[in-house]
Amino acid sequence: MDISKYFQRYTLIPVVVKSKDTGKILNIGFMSRESLQKTIDTGYVWYCSRSSHKLWKKSIESAQRLVSIYADCDNDSLLIKVHQTGLACHKGKSSCFHKRIWPSNEQ
């Protein structure tokens, strides 16, 4: 699989991570060519830090096992479906998207 087409414009691309089991958006991260290849090779999601450009992945207690990868229409961002083990958010939540900002009262 040639992954270079996803990095034509940027060295890091945004990745939306979604639970295959619940359908919930778990987190957003960034991938480099190397982290995408490592994700494909290992079957676990690897990210690339925007500040240090070092590869990292969630801990064993919060593992994200790869199910599928989708590219957007411009080939510059990805949607990755995973089987999530444990909590996805480092703040102790199941998703990083747990703080509603609008509307203040759900209707």
N, CA, C and O atoms as CSV, one atom per row, in Angstrom:
chain,resi,resn,atom,element,x,y,z
A,1,MET,N,N,0.840,-1.183,0.000
A,1,MET,CA,C,0.000,0.000,0.000
A,1,MET,C,C,0.881,1.240,0.000
A,1,MET,O,O,1.750,1.387,0.859
A,2,ASP,N,N,0.663,2.123,-0.948
A,2,ASP,CA,C,1.434,3.360,-1.043
A,2,ASP,C,C,0.735,4.454,-0.245
A,2,ASP,O,O,-0.321,4.938,-0.651
A,3,ILE,N,N,1.318,4.849,0.889
A,3,ILE,CA,C,0.697,5.867,1.727
A,3,ILE,C,C,1.200,7.276,1.423
A,3,ILE,O,O,0.731,8.235,2.036
A,4,SER,N,N,2.125,7.420,0.511
A,4,SER,CA,C,2.710,8.731,0.233
A,4,SER,C,C,1.691,9.752,-0.273
A,4,SER,O,O,1.879,10.952,-0.078
A,5,LYS,N,N,0.615,9.296,-0.920
A,5,LYS,CA,C,-0.375,10.242,-1.446
A,5,LYS,C,C,-1.092,11.008,-0.341
A,5,LYS,O,O,-1.678,12.058,-0.606
A,6,TYR,N,N,-1.058,10.504,0.892
A,6,TYR,CA,C,-1.702,11.200,1.999
A,6,TYR,C,C,-0.825,12.289,2.604
A,6,TYR,O,O,-1.267,13.049,3.465
A,7,PHE,N,N,0.409,12.358,2.150
A,7,PHE,CA,C,1.356,13.331,2.691
A,7,PHE,C,C,1.937,14.222,1.596
A,7,PHE,O,O,3.071,14.687,1.709
A,8,GLN,N,N,1.174,14.458,0.551
A,8,GLN,CA,C,1.634,15.301,-0.560
A,8,GLN,C,C,1.767,16.763,-0.141
A,8,GLN,O,O,2.697,17.452,-0.562
A,9,ARG,N,N,0.830,17.238,0.693
A,9,ARG,CA,C,0.826,18.655,1.066
A,9,ARG,C,C,1.380,18.919,2.465
A,9,ARG,O,O,1.922,19.992,2.727
A,10,TYR,N,N,1.245,17.942,3.360
A,10,TYR,CA,C,1.613,18.159,4.763
A,10,TYR,C,C,2.427,16.977,5.274
A,10,TYR,O,O,2.244,15.845,4.827
A,11,THR,N,N,3.330,17.253,6.218
A,11,THR,CA,C,4.091,16.165,6.827
A,11,THR,C,C,3.309,15.493,7.947
A,11,THR,O,O,3.559,14.333,8.274
A,12,LEU,N,N,2.360,16.220,8.536
A,12,LEU,CA,C,1.455,15.668,9.541
A,12,LEU,C,C,0.022,15.887,9.066
A,12,LEU,O,O,-0.317,16.957,8.561
A,13,ILE,N,N,-0.812,14.867,9.233
A,13,ILE,CA,C,-2.211,15.004,8.851
A,13,ILE,C,C,-3.102,14.683,10.051
A,13,ILE,O,O,-2.751,13.845,10.882
A,14,PRO,N,N,-4.266,15.355,10.142
A,14,PRO,CA,C,-5.178,15.077,11.251
A,14,PRO,C,C,-5.868,13.731,11.085
A,14,PRO,O,O,-6.162,13.280,9.978
A,15,VAL,N,N,-6.111,13.109,12.234
A,15,VAL,CA,C,-6.736,11.793,12.281
A,15,VAL,C,C,-7.868,11.835,13.303
A,15,VAL,O,O,-7.651,12.152,14.473
A,16,VAL,N,N,-9.063,11.517,12.854
A,16,VAL,CA,C,-10.208,11.380,13.747
A,16,VAL,C,C,-10.318,9.897,14.092
A,16,VAL,O,O,-10.317,9.044,13.204
A,17,VAL,N,N,-10.412,9.596,15.387
A,17,VAL,CA,C,-10.483,8.204,15.825
A,17,VAL,C,C,-11.873,7.941,16.401
A,17,VAL,O,O,-12.340,8.644,17.297
A,18,LYS,N,N,-12.515,6.911,15.861
A,18,LYS,CA,C,-13.894,6.587,16.204
A,18,LYS,C,C,-13.974,5.137,16.671
A,18,LYS,O,O,-13.309,4.260,16.121
A,19,SER,N,N,-14.793,4.897,17.689
A,19,SER,CA,C,-14.999,3.541,18.186
A,19,SER,C,C,-15.874,2.755,17.217
A,19,SER,O,O,-16.973,3.193,16.877
A,20,LYS,N,N,-15.402,1.617,16.781
A,20,LYS,CA,C,-16.194,0.719,15.939
A,20,LYS,C,C,-17.363,0.157,16.741
A,20,LYS,O,O,-18.425,-0.122,16.184
A,21,ASP,N,N,-17.168,-0.009,18.052
A,21,ASP,CA,C,-18.162,-0.635,18.911
A,21,ASP,C,C,-19.307,0.308,19.298
A,21,ASP,O,O,-20.468,-0.102,19.303
A,22,THR,N,N,-18.989,1.568,19.622
A,22,THR,CA,C,-20.018,2.503,20.101
A,22,THR,C,C,-20.380,3.581,19.089
A,22,THR,O,O,-21.423,4.222,19.219
A,23,GLY,N,N,-19.541,3.789,18.093
A,23,GLY,CA,C,-19.766,4.869,17.137
A,23,GLY,C,C,-19.333,6.226,17.654
A,23,GLY,O,O,-19.465,7.221,16.941
A,24,LYS,N,N,-18.820,6.298,18.870
A,24,LYS,CA,C,-18.406,7.545,19.500
A,24,LYS,C,C,-17.055,8.008,18.948
A,24,LYS,O,O,-16.149,7.199,18.748
A,25,ILE,N,N,-16.927,9.320,18.703
A,25,ILE,CA,C,-15.628,9.904,18.364
A,25,ILE,C,C,-14.805,9.898,19.645
A,25,ILE,O,O,-15.229,10.446,20.663
A,26,LEU,N,N,-13.635,9.282,19.597
A,26,LEU,CA,C,-12.816,9.121,20.792
A,26,LEU,C,C,-11.800,10.237,20.966
A,26,LEU,O,O,-11.673,10.805,22.051
A,27,ASN,N,N,-11.085,10.549,19.910
A,27,ASN,CA,C,-10.057,11.576,19.988
A,27,ASN,C,C,-9.619,11.977,18.585
A,27,ASN,O,O,-9.976,11.347,17.590
A,28,ILE,N,N,-8.845,13.031,18.543
A,28,ILE,CA,C,-8.226,13.492,17.299
A,28,ILE,C,C,-6.735,13.590,17.567
A,28,ILE,O,O,-6.313,14.056,18.625
A,29,GLY,N,N,-5.948,13.151,16.611
A,29,GLY,CA,C,-4.503,13.244,16.730
A,29,GLY,C,C,-3.908,13.567,15.376
A,29,GLY,O,O,-4.624,13.912,14.436
A,30,PHE,N,N,-2.602,13.453,15.281
A,30,PHE,CA,C,-1.901,13.702,14.033
A,30,PHE,C,C,-1.004,12.522,13.704
A,30,PHE,O,O,-0.454,11.872,14.593
A,31,MET,N,N,-0.866,12.258,12.422
A,31,MET,CA,C,0.003,11.179,11.962
A,31,MET,C,C,1.002,11.696,10.950
A,31,MET,O,O,0.723,12.591,10.152
A,32,SER,N,N,2.165,11.102,11.016
A,32,SER,CA,C,3.192,11.285,9.994
A,32,SER,C,C,3.147,10.060,9.097
A,32,SER,O,O,2.413,9.112,9.375
A,33,ARG,N,N,3.903,10.073,8.053
A,33,ARG,CA,C,4.014,8.897,7.188
A,33,ARG,C,C,4.474,7.682,8.003
A,33,ARG,O,O,3.968,6.573,7.835
A,34,GLU,N,N,5.436,7.919,8.879
A,34,GLU,CA,C,5.983,6.828,9.695
A,34,GLU,C,C,4.948,6.270,10.674
A,34,GLU,O,O,4.850,5.054,10.838
A,35,SER,N,N,4.179,7.141,11.322
A,35,SER,CA,C,3.192,6.638,12.286
A,35,SER,C,C,2.039,5.922,11.583
A,35,SER,O,O,1.508,4.948,12.116
A,36,LEU,N,N,1.644,6.384,10.402
A,36,LEU,CA,C,0.612,5.674,9.649
A,36,LEU,C,C,1.115,4.290,9.243
A,36,LEU,O,O,0.384,3.307,9.370
A,37,GLN,N,N,2.338,4.203,8.765
A,37,GLN,CA,C,2.885,2.907,8.376
A,37,GLN,C,C,2.988,1.972,9.580
A,37,GLN,O,O,2.701,0.780,9.474
A,38,LYS,N,N,3.399,2.518,10.721
A,38,LYS,CA,C,3.517,1.706,11.935
A,38,LYS,C,C,2.141,1.235,12.406
A,38,LYS,O,O,2.005,0.122,12.914
A,39,THR,N,N,1.126,2.076,12.239
A,39,THR,CA,C,-0.249,1.696,12.573
A,39,THR,C,C,-0.687,0.515,11.717
A,39,THR,O,O,-1.249,-0.453,12.229
A,40,ILE,N,N,-0.435,0.592,10.431
A,40,ILE,CA,C,-0.799,-0.488,9.512
A,40,ILE,C,C,-0.018,-1.763,9.839
A,40,ILE,O,O,-0.582,-2.857,9.839
A,41,ASP,N,N,1.274,-1.620,10.117
A,41,ASP,CA,C,2.131,-2.776,10.375
A,41,ASP,C,C,1.819,-3.481,11.695
A,41,ASP,O,O,1.887,-4.707,11.772
A,42,THR,N,N,1.472,-2.700,12.749
A,42,THR,CA,C,1.282,-3.282,14.077
A,42,THR,C,C,-0.171,-3.594,14.416
A,42,THR,O,O,-0.440,-4.431,15.277
A,43,GLY,N,N,-1.111,-2.926,13.743
A,43,GLY,CA,C,-2.524,-3.120,14.074
A,43,GLY,C,C,-2.990,-2.293,15.257
A,43,GLY,O,O,-4.109,-2.474,15.737
A,44,TYR,N,N,-2.138,-1.378,15.738
A,44,TYR,CA,C,-2.493,-0.452,16.809
A,44,TYR,C,C,-2.199,0.963,16.341
A,44,TYR,O,O,-1.254,1.188,15.584
A,45,VAL,N,N,-3.011,1.921,16.793
A,45,VAL,CA,C,-2.886,3.300,16.315
A,45,VAL,C,C,-1.675,3.976,16.946
A,45,VAL,O,O,-1.509,3.978,18.166
A,46,TRP,N,N,-0.837,4.545,16.097
A,46,TRP,CA,C,0.334,5.324,16.487
A,46,TRP,C,C,0.139,6.747,16.013
A,46,TRP,O,O,-0.378,6.980,14.920
A,47,TYR,N,N,0.550,7.696,16.827
A,47,TYR,CA,C,0.428,9.113,16.515
A,47,TYR,C,C,1.813,9.732,16.391
A,47,TYR,O,O,2.824,9.117,16.729
A,48,CYS,N,N,1.832,10.963,15.899
A,48,CYS,CA,C,3.078,11.731,15.839
A,48,CYS,C,C,2.844,13.049,16.557
A,48,CYS,O,O,1.908,13.777,16.228
A,49,SER,N,N,3.669,13.355,17.514
A,49,SER,CA,C,3.558,14.594,18.275
A,49,SER,C,C,3.820,15.792,17.368
A,49,SER,O,O,4.796,15.803,16.618
A,50,ARG,N,N,2.957,16.793,17.434
A,50,ARG,CA,C,3.164,18.005,16.622
A,50,ARG,C,C,4.358,18.809,17.098
A,50,ARG,O,O,4.995,19.487,16.292
A,51,SER,N,N,4.680,18.754,18.378
A,51,SER,CA,C,5.789,19.564,18.882
A,51,SER,C,C,7.142,18.867,18.753
A,51,SER,O,O,8.117,19.478,18.315
A,52,SER,N,N,7.204,17.592,19.133
A,52,SER,CA,C,8.498,16.896,19.115
A,52,SER,C,C,8.693,16.004,17.893
A,52,SER,O,O,9.804,15.549,17.624
A,53,HIS,N,N,7.621,15.758,17.161
A,53,HIS,CA,C,7.625,14.854,15.996
A,53,HIS,C,C,8.040,13.433,16.369
A,53,HIS,O,O,8.519,12.681,15.521
A,54,LYS,N,N,7.854,13.062,17.650
A,54,LYS,CA,C,8.127,11.697,18.092
A,54,LYS,C,C,6.850,10.872,17.999
A,54,LYS,O,O,5.748,11.389,18.180
A,55,LEU,N,N,7.012,9.587,17.717
A,55,LEU,CA,C,5.869,8.686,17.641
A,55,LEU,C,C,5.438,8.282,19.050
A,55,LEU,O,O,6.266,8.143,19.951
A,56,TRP,N,N,4.132,8.097,19.224
A,56,TRP,CA,C,3.598,7.627,20.489
A,56,TRP,C,C,2.292,6.887,20.243
A,56,TRP,O,O,1.651,7.068,19.208
A,57,LYS,N,N,1.906,6.058,21.196
A,57,LYS,CA,C,0.610,5.389,21.135
A,57,LYS,C,C,0.026,5.337,22.528
A,57,LYS,O,O,0.723,5.549,23.520
A,58,LYS,N,N,-1.258,5.053,22.589
A,58,LYS,CA,C,-1.931,4.938,23.881
A,58,LYS,C,C,-1.315,3.779,24.662
A,58,LYS,O,O,-0.697,2.886,24.081
A,59,SER,N,N,-1.490,3.802,25.978
A,59,SER,CA,C,-0.941,2.744,26.829
A,59,SER,C,C,-1.719,1.446,26.656
A,59,SER,O,O,-2.756,1.426,25.993
A,60,ILE,N,N,-1.237,0.394,27.231
A,60,ILE,CA,C,-1.909,-0.903,27.170
A,60,ILE,C,C,-3.309,-0.807,27.761
A,60,ILE,O,O,-4.240,-1.433,27.252
A,61,GLU,N,N,-3.467,-0.029,28.832
A,61,GLU,CA,C,-4.768,0.127,29.472
A,61,GLU,C,C,-5.748,0.917,28.600
A,61,GLU,O,O,-6.955,0.881,28.839
A,62,SER,N,N,-5.242,1.621,27.603
A,62,SER,CA,C,-6.070,2.469,26.752
A,62,SER,C,C,-5.757,2.216,25.280
A,62,SER,O,O,-5.686,3.156,24.487
A,63,ALA,N,N,-5.573,0.965,24.918
A,63,ALA,CA,C,-5.130,0.619,23.565
A,63,ALA,C,C,-6.215,0.863,22.516
A,63,ALA,O,O,-7.409,0.742,22.790
A,64,GLN,N,N,-5.771,1.207,21.320
A,64,GLN,CA,C,-6.667,1.402,20.183
A,64,GLN,C,C,-6.258,0.427,19.084
A,64,GLN,O,O,-5.313,0.672,18.334
A,65,ARG,N,N,-6.995,-0.689,19.005
A,65,ARG,CA,C,-6.709,-1.718,18.005
A,65,ARG,C,C,-7.377,-1.334,16.695
A,65,ARG,O,O,-8.574,-1.050,16.652
A,66,LEU,N,N,-6.605,-1.329,15.652
A,66,LEU,CA,C,-7.047,-0.881,14.329
A,66,LEU,C,C,-8.121,-1.795,13.749
A,66,LEU,O,O,-7.993,-3.019,13.778
A,67,VAL,N,N,-9.190,-1.180,13.218
A,67,VAL,CA,C,-10.237,-1.898,12.499
A,67,VAL,C,C,-10.211,-1.504,11.029
A,67,VAL,O,O,-10.183,-2.366,10.151
A,68,SER,N,N,-10.219,-0.186,10.758
A,68,SER,CA,C,-10.221,0.291,9.374
A,68,SER,C,C,-9.729,1.722,9.305
A,68,SER,O,O,-9.728,2.448,10.299
A,69,ILE,N,N,-9.308,2.117,8.100
A,69,ILE,CA,C,-8.817,3.472,7.852
A,69,ILE,C,C,-9.520,4.006,6.612
A,69,ILE,O,O,-9.602,3.323,5.591
A,70,TYR,N,N,-10.029,5.242,6.709
A,70,TYR,CA,C,-10.665,5.918,5.589
A,70,TYR,C,C,-9.961,7.245,5.350
A,70,TYR,O,O,-9.584,7.929,6.301
A,71,ALA,N,N,-9.784,7.608,4.096
A,71,ALA,CA,C,-9.222,8.910,3.743
A,71,ALA,C,C,-10.352,9.842,3.339
A,71,ALA,O,O,-11.376,9.393,2.824
A,72,ASP,N,N,-10.172,11.134,3.571
A,72,ASP,CA,C,-11.173,12.091,3.107
A,72,ASP,C,C,-10.996,12.334,1.608
A,72,ASP,O,O,-10.067,11.810,0.992
A,73,CYS,N,N,-11.884,13.126,1.032
A,73,CYS,CA,C,-11.906,13.324,-0.420
A,73,CYS,C,C,-10.646,13.991,-0.958
A,73,CYS,O,O,-10.332,13.841,-2.139
A,74,ASP,N,N,-9.916,14.725,-0.119
A,74,ASP,CA,C,-8.679,15.381,-0.553
A,74,ASP,C,C,-7.426,14.602,-0.183
A,74,ASP,O,O,-6.314,15.051,-0.461
A,75,ASN,N,N,-7.591,13.446,0.436
A,75,ASN,CA,C,-6.461,12.616,0.878
A,75,ASN,C,C,-5.517,13.343,1.830
A,75,ASN,O,O,-4.308,13.112,1.805
A,76,ASP,N,N,-6.079,14.239,2.685
A,76,ASP,CA,C,-5.199,14.927,3.626
A,76,ASP,C,C,-5.685,14.857,5.074
A,76,ASP,O,O,-5.206,15.601,5.930
A,77,SER,N,N,-6.623,13.976,5.341
A,77,SER,CA,C,-7.005,13.647,6.710
A,77,SER,C,C,-7.618,12.250,6.707
A,77,SER,O,O,-8.095,11.761,5.683
A,78,LEU,N,N,-7.593,11.619,7.885
A,78,LEU,CA,C,-8.027,10.229,7.982
A,78,LEU,C,C,-9.072,10.049,9.074
A,78,LEU,O,O,-9.107,10.790,10.057
A,79,LEU,N,N,-9.917,9.052,8.878
A,79,LEU,CA,C,-10.829,8.554,9.896
A,79,LEU,C,C,-10.400,7.128,10.182
A,79,LEU,O,O,-10.336,6.297,9.277
A,80,ILE,N,N,-10.107,6.847,11.444
A,80,ILE,CA,C,-9.670,5.514,11.825
A,80,ILE,C,C,-10.686,4.934,12.800
A,80,ILE,O,O,-11.011,5.547,13.818
A,81,LYS,N,N,-11.180,3.746,12.475
A,81,LYS,CA,C,-12.087,3.046,13.378
A,81,LYS,C,C,-11.277,2.031,14.168
A,81,LYS,O,O,-10.423,1.328,13.627
A,82,VAL,N,N,-11.570,1.975,15.469
A,82,VAL,CA,C,-10.792,1.139,16.374
A,82,VAL,C,C,-11.694,0.364,17.322
A,82,VAL,O,O,-12.866,0.694,17.504
A,83,HIS,N,N,-11.122,-0.672,17.921
A,83,HIS,CA,C,-11.677,-1.288,19.118
A,83,HIS,C,C,-10.895,-0.654,20.265
A,83,HIS,O,O,-9.691,-0.876,20.396
A,84,GLN,N,N,-11.571,0.125,21.084
A,84,GLN,CA,C,-10.938,0.842,22.185
A,84,GLN,C,C,-10.929,-0.025,23.438
A,84,GLN,O,O,-11.961,-0.574,23.824
A,85,THR,N,N,-9.769,-0.150,24.071
A,85,THR,CA,C,-9.649,-0.800,25.368
A,85,THR,C,C,-9.435,0.292,26.399
A,85,THR,O,O,-8.526,1.108,26.250
A,86,GLY,N,N,-10.242,0.325,27.427
A,86,GLY,CA,C,-10.092,1.345,28.464
A,86,GLY,C,C,-10.593,2.694,27.993
A,86,GLY,O,O,-11.367,2.791,27.040
A,87,LEU,N,N,-10.141,3.734,28.676
A,87,LEU,CA,C,-10.580,5.097,28.402
A,87,LEU,C,C,-9.690,5.740,27.348
A,87,LEU,O,O,-8.468,5.599,27.390
A,88,ALA,N,N,-10.300,6.440,26.411
A,88,ALA,CA,C,-9.531,7.065,25.333
A,88,ALA,C,C,-8.884,8.383,25.762
A,88,ALA,O,O,-7.851,8.776,25.220
A,89,CYS,N,N,-9.486,9.053,26.726
A,89,CYS,CA,C,-9.009,10.385,27.130
A,89,CYS,C,C,-8.072,10.295,28.334
A,89,CYS,O,O,-8.338,9.565,29.289
A,90,HIS,N,N,-6.983,11.040,28.275
A,90,HIS,CA,C,-6.034,11.044,29.389
A,90,HIS,C,C,-6.592,11.751,30.628
A,90,HIS,O,O,-5.962,11.740,31.686
A,91,LYS,N,N,-7.771,12.363,30.498
A,91,LYS,CA,C,-8.439,13.010,31.636
A,91,LYS,C,C,-9.401,12.045,32.339
A,91,LYS,O,O,-10.176,12.460,33.201
A,92,GLY,N,N,-9.351,10.749,31.970
A,92,GLY,CA,C,-10.181,9.760,32.636
A,92,GLY,C,C,-11.595,9.645,32.089
A,92,GLY,O,O,-12.497,9.193,32.795
A,93,LYS,N,N,-11.798,10.046,30.849
A,93,LYS,CA,C,-13.110,9.971,30.209
A,93,LYS,C,C,-13.053,8.979,29.055
A,93,LYS,O,O,-11.977,8.669,28.543
A,94,SER,N,N,-14.218,8.486,28.652
A,94,SER,CA,C,-14.256,7.523,27.548
A,94,SER,C,C,-13.942,8.176,26.212
A,94,SER,O,O,-13.509,7.497,25.281
A,95,SER,N,N,-14.152,9.482,26.103
A,95,SER,CA,C,-13.862,10.238,24.887
A,95,SER,C,C,-13.237,11.571,25.269
A,95,SER,O,O,-13.534,12.119,26.330
A,96,CYS,N,N,-12.384,12.085,24.418
A,96,CYS,CA,C,-11.828,13.421,24.657
A,96,CYS,C,C,-12.879,14.510,24.459
A,96,CYS,O,O,-12.682,15.649,24.882
A,97,PHE,N,N,-13.991,14.164,23.819
A,97,PHE,CA,C,-15.044,15.139,23.534
A,97,PHE,C,C,-16.180,14.997,24.537
A,97,PHE,O,O,-17.253,14.489,24.215
A,98,HIS,N,N,-15.923,15.455,25.756
A,98,HIS,CA,C,-16.905,15.346,26.830
A,98,HIS,C,C,-17.336,16.699,27.383
A,98,HIS,O,O,-18.177,16.748,28.281
A,99,LYS,N,N,-16.784,17.800,26.872
A,99,LYS,CA,C,-17.126,19.135,27.379
A,99,LYS,C,C,-17.990,19.881,26.365
A,99,LYS,O,O,-17.484,20.399,25.370
A,100,ARG,N,N,-19.286,19.932,26.622
A,100,ARG,CA,C,-20.183,20.668,25.727
A,100,ARG,C,C,-19.954,22.167,25.916
A,100,ARG,O,O,-19.857,22.648,27.044
A,101,ILE,N,N,-19.869,22.899,24.808
A,101,ILE,CA,C,-19.740,24.346,24.896
A,101,ILE,C,C,-20.966,25.081,24.349
A,101,ILE,O,O,-21.210,26.241,24.682
A,102,TRP,N,N,-21.734,24.381,23.500
A,102,TRP,CA,C,-22.955,24.995,22.977
A,102,TRP,C,C,-23.905,23.951,22.476
A,102,TRP,O,O,-23.412,22.985,21.895
A,103,PRO,N,N,-25.175,24.019,22.623
A,103,PRO,CA,C,-25.847,24.952,23.551
A,103,PRO,C,C,-25.599,24.515,24.988
A,103,PRO,O,O,-25.242,23.365,25.246
A,104,SER,N,N,-25.786,25.416,25.895
A,104,SER,CA,C,-25.475,25.098,27.290
A,104,SER,C,C,-26.485,24.096,27.866
A,104,SER,O,O,-26.131,23.317,28.750
A,105,ASN,N,N,-27.713,24.102,27.390
A,105,ASN,CA,C,-28.714,23.127,27.820
A,105,ASN,C,C,-29.165,22.326,26.610
A,105,ASN,O,O,-29.675,22.886,25.640
A,106,GLU,N,N,-28.976,21.024,26.671
A,106,GLU,CA,C,-29.395,20.169,25.550
A,106,GLU,C,C,-30.911,20.130,25.508
A,106,GLU,O,O,-31.587,20.038,26.532
A,107,GLN,N,N,-31.425,20.203,24.272
A,107,GLN,CA,C,-32.886,20.177,24.114
A,107,GLN,C,C,-33.316,18.957,23.379
A,107,GLN,O,O,-34.510,18.763,23.152
